Amino acid sequence: MRQTSGVLTTDEILTTARDQVLDAGRGLEQAQVLAVLSLDDESLPALLALAHEVRLRWCGPEVEVEGIVSVKTGGCPEDCHFCSQSGLFQSPVRSAWLDIPSLVRAAKETAATGASEFCIVAAVRGPDARLMAQMREGVAAIREAVDINVAASLGMQTQEQVDELAQMGIHRYNHNLETARSYFPEVVTTHSWEERWSTLTMVREAGMEVCCGGIVGMGESLEQRAEFAGQLAELGPHEVPLNFLNPRPGTPFGDLPVMSGPDALRTIAAFRLALPRTILRYAGGREITLGDMGTRDGMLGGINAVIVGNYLTTLGRDPEDDLALLGELAMPIKALSDTL
């Protein structure tokens, strides 16, 4: 039996995870997550099976479906090295705003897939008066037209802005930490990890659900990936969107290799074992990292939510393909009434 992390065997790692997470409901700690991330490919089927058991026991069989739309694309002043929406990089994405009728149409199309969540995203450091006014008008128009939860992702917030979004009825606020605190300066230099943490704290205190995840495969070490899982567990978000780097031309990370399928699946399982009760959502990059079969394996390895359709600047899977997969796996879609 392979020795992992110089101390424990694969069987010992999985047995500990079963006892601690599946039976007792306590997430793995950082060192334990690292041991899981260090497991070899031969152990992957057993690891995914355990993560799936944990998901079913502590989250149930339902899958939450979400659509996202960008109300303001490109021209962002921040230098997030993975993002083609930064105005500082020579990427093909150009600044554009979405009008209110288009926003409502996108919400209706999202609801038609059976989704319970519609997230409005803007490529900004934080919202200005124009964006907040558009949010007020847009959220009111969506609520008038369609029955769906409205979430938002508008960058870093002031207390006044957080309170206003809560008053609008924003159900959930997304603000990703992106990566481990120790690796963050290698990913972003125009703002700090601590600034993001501050926004997330205000969101929680205002009564909105916290959605916080990040991107793996950006050159971080396994130790930093385990650190990130531990920091998310400390935050305790309602939802963690898990993205896999899709290298974008013109960005500083544009030449990084795509994460391997086995590494991506190990990461999914490790994050599920660190966050047994959290919504763990498939987000960007799964199409190139995992493909169709890998997407299926992740759904049976701890994932219990998906973003359907396209992402902000990259193409996703056809929503019908994801919905067909959920039907094939007999995974019910979480109903809107259950999320209110």
C-alpha positions as CSV (number, residue, x, y, z in Angstrom):
1,M,0.0,0.0,0.0
2,R,1.4,3.4,-1.0
3,Q,2.7,5.6,1.8
4,T,1.2,9.1,1.5
5,S,2.7,12.3,3.1
6,G,5.4,10.0,4.5
7,V,3.1,8.7,7.3
8,L,-0.3,7.4,6.4
9,T,-1.3,4.8,3.8
10,T,-4.2,5.3,1.4
11,D,-6.4,3.0,3.5
12,E,-5.6,4.9,6.7
13,I,-6.4,8.3,5.0
14,L,-9.8,7.1,3.6
15,T,-10.7,5.3,6.9
16,T,-10.0,8.5,8.8
17,A,-12.1,10.5,6.3
18,R,-15.0,8.1,6.5
19,D,-15.0,8.1,10.3
20,Q,-14.5,11.9,10.7
21,V,-16.6,13.3,7.8
22,L,-19.1,10.7,6.7
23,D,-20.0,9.4,10.2
24,A,-19.3,12.4,12.4
25,G,-19.9,15.3,9.9
26,R,-16.7,17.1,10.7
27,G,-14.7,18.4,7.7
28,L,-11.1,17.4,7.1
29,E,-8.5,19.9,8.4
30,Q,-5.8,21.4,6.2
31,A,-3.2,18.7,6.8
32,Q,-5.8,16.0,6.2
33,V,-6.9,17.7,2.9
34,L,-3.3,17.7,1.8
35,A,-3.0,14.0,2.4
36,V,-6.1,13.4,0.2
37,L,-4.8,15.7,-2.5
38,S,-1.6,13.6,-2.5
39,L,-3.3,10.3,-3.1
40,D,-2.4,8.4,-6.3
41,D,-4.7,7.8,-9.3
42,E,-5.4,4.2,-8.2
43,S,-7.2,5.4,-5.1
44,L,-9.4,7.9,-7.0
45,P,-12.5,5.6,-7.5
46,A,-12.6,4.9,-3.8
47,L,-12.1,8.6,-2.9
48,L,-14.8,9.8,-5.2
49,A,-17.2,7.1,-3.9
50,L,-16.6,8.3,-0.3
51,A,-17.1,12.0,-1.3
52,H,-20.4,11.1,-3.0
53,E,-21.5,9.3,0.2
54,V,-20.6,12.4,2.2
55,R,-22.6,14.6,-0.2
56,L,-25.7,12.4,0.0
57,R,-25.6,12.1,3.8
58,W,-25.0,15.8,4.6
59,C,-26.5,17.6,1.6
60,G,-29.0,15.2,0.2
61,P,-29.6,14.1,-3.4
62,E,-30.8,17.4,-4.9
63,V,-28.7,19.5,-7.3
64,E,-29.0,23.3,-7.4
65,V,-29.0,24.7,-10.9
66,E,-27.9,28.3,-11.6
67,G,-27.5,30.5,-14.6
68,I,-25.2,33.6,-14.7
69,V,-25.1,36.7,-16.8
70,S,-22.7,39.6,-17.0
71,V,-24.4,43.0,-16.7
72,K,-21.0,44.8,-17.3
73,T,-18.3,42.9,-19.2
74,G,-14.7,43.9,-19.6
75,G,-12.8,47.0,-18.7
76,C,-12.1,46.0,-15.1
77,P,-9.3,48.0,-13.4
78,E,-8.1,45.0,-11.4
79,D,-5.2,42.8,-12.5
80,C,-6.5,39.3,-11.6
81,H,-4.0,37.3,-13.7
82,F,-6.5,34.7,-14.8
83,C,-9.2,37.1,-16.1
84,S,-9.7,38.3,-19.6
85,Q,-12.0,41.0,-18.4
86,S,-9.1,43.1,-17.0
87,G,-8.6,46.3,-18.8
88,L,-4.9,46.0,-18.1
89,F,-4.3,43.0,-20.4
90,Q,-4.3,42.6,-24.1
91,S,-7.2,40.2,-24.2
92,P,-10.0,40.1,-26.8
93,V,-12.8,41.0,-24.3
94,R,-14.0,44.6,-24.6
95,S,-16.1,46.6,-22.2
96,A,-19.9,46.4,-22.7
97,W,-23.1,46.9,-20.6
98,L,-26.2,44.7,-20.7
99,D,-29.6,46.6,-20.8
100,I,-32.5,45.8,-18.5
101,P,-34.7,44.0,-21.2
102,S,-31.7,41.7,-22.0
103,L,-31.2,41.0,-18.3
104,V,-34.8,40.0,-17.8
105,R,-34.7,37.8,-20.9
106,A,-31.6,36.0,-19.6
107,A,-33.4,35.5,-16.2
108,K,-36.4,34.0,-18.0
109,E,-34.2,31.7,-20.1
110,T,-32.4,30.6,-16.9
111,A,-35.6,29.8,-15.1
112,A,-36.8,27.8,-18.1
113,T,-34.0,25.3,-17.5
114,G,-35.4,24.6,-14.0
115,A,-32.8,26.7,-12.3
116,S,-33.6,28.3,-8.9
117,E,-30.8,30.8,-9.0
118,F,-29.9,33.7,-11.4
119,C,-26.7,35.5,-10.7
120,I,-25.9,39.0,-12.0
121,V,-22.2,39.6,-12.4
122,A,-20.2,42.8,-13.2
123,A,-16.5,43.1,-14.0
124,V,-15.7,45.9,-11.6
125,R,-13.5,46.5,-8.5
126,G,-16.7,47.4,-6.8
127,P,-20.1,49.0,-7.9
128,D,-20.4,52.7,-8.6
129,A,-23.6,54.7,-8.5
130,R,-24.5,53.8,-12.1
131,L,-24.2,50.0,-11.4
132,M,-26.2,50.2,-8.2
133,A,-29.0,52.1,-10.0
134,Q,-29.0,49.4,-12.8
135,M,-29.1,46.7,-10.1
136,R,-32.2,48.4,-8.5
137,E,-34.0,48.6,-11.8
138,G,-32.9,45.2,-13.0
139,V,-33.7,43.3,-9.9
140,A,-37.2,44.9,-9.7
141,A,-37.8,44.0,-13.4
142,I,-36.7,40.4,-12.9
143,R,-38.9,40.0,-9.9
144,E,-41.9,41.4,-11.9
145,A,-41.3,39.0,-14.8
146,V,-40.1,35.6,-13.4
147,D,-40.0,33.6,-10.1
148,I,-36.3,33.0,-9.4
149,N,-33.8,33.8,-6.7
150,V,-31.5,36.7,-7.7
151,A,-27.9,36.6,-6.7
152,A,-25.1,39.1,-7.4
153,S,-21.4,39.3,-7.9
154,L,-20.3,42.9,-8.0
155,G,-16.8,42.9,-6.5
156,M,-15.8,44.6,-3.3
157,Q,-18.5,46.4,-1.3
158,T,-18.9,49.2,1.2
159,Q,-21.3,48.7,4.1
160,E,-23.8,51.0,2.5
161,Q,-23.8,49.0,-0.7
162,V,-24.1,45.7,1.1
163,D,-27.1,47.0,3.0
164,E,-28.7,48.3,-0.2
165,L,-28.3,44.9,-1.9
166,A,-29.9,43.2,1.0
167,Q,-32.8,45.6,0.9
168,M,-33.3,44.8,-2.8
169,G,-33.7,41.2,-1.9
170,I,-30.5,39.8,-3.2
171,H,-30.6,36.2,-2.1
172,R,-26.9,35.4,-2.3
173,Y,-23.7,37.3,-2.9
174,N,-20.7,35.9,-4.7
175,H,-17.2,37.1,-4.0
176,N,-14.5,34.6,-4.5
177,L,-11.3,34.5,-2.4
178,E,-9.9,32.9,-5.6
179,T,-7.0,31.1,-4.0
180,A,-5.0,30.5,-0.7
181,R,-4.1,33.6,1.2
182,S,-0.4,32.7,0.8
183,Y,-0.7,32.5,-3.0
184,F,-3.0,35.4,-3.6
185,P,-0.2,38.0,-4.3
186,E,0.9,35.8,-7.2
187,V,-2.6,36.1,-8.7
188,V,-3.7,39.7,-7.9
189,T,-1.7,42.8,-7.0
190,T,-4.2,45.6,-7.2
191,H,-6.1,44.6,-4.1
192,S,-5.6,42.2,-1.1
193,W,-7.0,38.9,0.0
194,E,-8.0,40.7,3.3
195,E,-10.2,43.2,1.3
196,R,-12.1,40.3,-0.2
197,W,-12.5,38.7,3.3
198,S,-13.9,42.0,4.6
199,T,-16.6,42.1,1.9
200,L,-17.6,38.6,2.7
201,T,-17.9,39.3,6.4
202,M,-20.2,42.3,5.7
203,V,-22.4,40.2,3.4
204,R,-22.9,37.5,6.0
205,E,-23.7,40.1,8.7
206,A,-26.3,41.7,6.4
207,G,-28.2,38.4,6.2
208,M,-27.4,37.4,2.6
209,E,-26.0,33.9,1.9
210,V,-22.3,33.9,1.2
211,C,-21.0,32.3,-2.0
212,C,-17.3,32.1,-2.1
213,G,-14.9,29.8,-4.0
214,G,-12.1,30.2,-6.4
215,I,-10.0,28.7,-9.2
216,V,-7.6,25.8,-8.9
217,G,-4.8,25.0,-11.4
218,M,-3.3,28.5,-11.3
219,G,0.2,27.3,-10.4
220,E,-0.5,26.9,-6.7
221,S,1.1,24.0,-4.8
222,L,-0.9,21.1,-3.3
223,E,-0.1,22.6,0.1
224,Q,-1.6,25.9,-1.0
225,R,-4.7,24.1,-2.4
226,A,-5.2,22.5,0.9
227,E,-4.6,25.8,2.7
228,F,-7.4,27.3,0.5
229,A,-9.8,24.5,1.4
230,G,-9.1,25.2,5.1
231,Q,-9.7,28.9,4.7
232,L,-13.0,28.3,3.0
233,A,-14.0,26.0,5.8
234,E,-13.1,28.7,8.3
235,L,-15.3,31.2,6.4
236,G,-18.2,28.7,6.2
237,P,-19.9,29.9,3.0
238,H,-23.3,28.6,2.0
239,E,-21.9,27.8,-1.5
240,V,-18.4,27.2,-3.0
241,P,-18.1,27.5,-6.8
242,L,-15.1,25.5,-7.9
243,N,-13.5,26.7,-11.1
244,F,-10.6,25.1,-13.0
245,L,-8.3,27.5,-14.8
246,N,-9.2,27.9,-18.5
247,P,-6.1,29.8,-19.6
248,R,-7.2,33.0,-21.5
249,P,-5.1,34.5,-24.3
250,G,-3.5,37.8,-23.4
251,T,-3.6,37.2,-19.6
252,P,-0.5,36.5,-17.4
253,F,-1.8,33.0,-16.9
254,G,-2.6,32.4,-20.5
255,D,0.2,30.0,-21.1
256,L,-0.3,27.8,-18.0
257,P,-1.2,24.2,-18.6
258,V,-4.7,22.9,-18.2
259,M,-5.2,20.9,-15.0
260,S,-5.3,17.2,-15.5
261,G,-8.7,15.4,-15.1
262,P,-7.5,13.2,-12.2
263,D,-6.1,16.2,-10.3
264,A,-9.4,18.0,-10.8
265,L,-11.4,15.1,-9.5
266,R,-9.1,14.7,-6.5
267,T,-9.6,18.4,-5.8
268,I,-13.4,18.0,-6.0
269,A,-13.4,15.1,-3.5
270,A,-11.0,16.8,-1.2
271,F,-13.1,20.0,-1.0
272,R,-16.2,18.0,-0.4
273,L,-14.5,16.2,2.5
274,A,-13.3,19.6,3.9
275,L,-16.8,21.1,3.4
276,P,-19.3,18.3,4.0
277,R,-22.5,20.5,4.3
278,T,-21.6,23.1,1.7
279,I,-23.1,23.5,-1.8
280,L,-20.2,22.6,-4.0
281,R,-20.8,24.0,-7.5
282,Y,-19.3,23.1,-10.8
283,A,-18.2,26.4,-12.4
284,G,-15.8,27.4,-15.1
285,G,-13.2,25.3,-16.8
286,R,-14.8,21.8,-16.2
287,E,-15.4,21.5,-19.9
288,I,-11.8,21.5,-20.9
289,T,-10.4,19.9,-17.7
290,L,-12.9,17.0,-17.4
291,G,-14.9,16.7,-20.5
292,D,-18.2,14.8,-20.6
293,M,-17.1,11.7,-18.7
294,G,-15.2,13.7,-16.1
295,T,-18.2,15.9,-15.6
296,R,-20.2,12.8,-14.8
297,D,-17.5,11.5,-12.4
298,G,-17.5,14.8,-10.5
299,M,-21.3,14.6,-10.0
300,L,-20.6,11.3,-8.4
301,G,-17.7,12.6,-6.4
302,G,-19.1,15.4,-4.3
303,I,-20.5,18.1,-6.6
304,N,-24.1,19.0,-5.8
305,A,-24.7,22.2,-7.9
306,V,-24.0,23.3,-11.5
307,I,-23.8,26.5,-13.5
308,V,-25.6,25.8,-16.7
309,G,-25.0,27.4,-20.1
310,N,-22.1,29.8,-20.8
311,Y,-19.9,31.6,-18.3
312,L,-18.8,35.2,-18.4
313,T,-16.3,35.1,-21.2
314,T,-16.1,31.3,-22.0
315,L,-18.4,28.7,-23.4
316,G,-20.0,26.1,-21.2
317,R,-21.9,22.9,-21.9
318,D,-25.3,23.0,-23.5
319,P,-27.8,23.2,-20.6
320,E,-29.7,20.3,-22.0
321,D,-26.6,18.1,-21.7
322,D,-26.3,18.9,-18.0
323,L,-30.0,18.5,-17.4
324,A,-29.9,15.1,-19.2
325,L,-27.0,14.0,-17.1
326,L,-28.9,14.9,-13.9
327,G,-31.8,12.9,-15.2
328,E,-29.6,9.9,-16.1
329,L,-28.1,10.0,-12.6
330,A,-31.6,10.3,-11.0
331,M,-30.5,13.5,-9.3
332,P,-33.5,15.8,-8.7
333,I,-33.1,19.6,-9.3
334,K,-33.6,21.7,-6.2
335,A,-37.0,23.5,-6.4
336,L,-37.3,27.2,-6.0
337,S,-39.6,26.9,-3.1
338,D,-36.9,24.9,-1.2
339,T,-34.4,27.8,-1.6
340,L,-36.5,30.7,-0.3
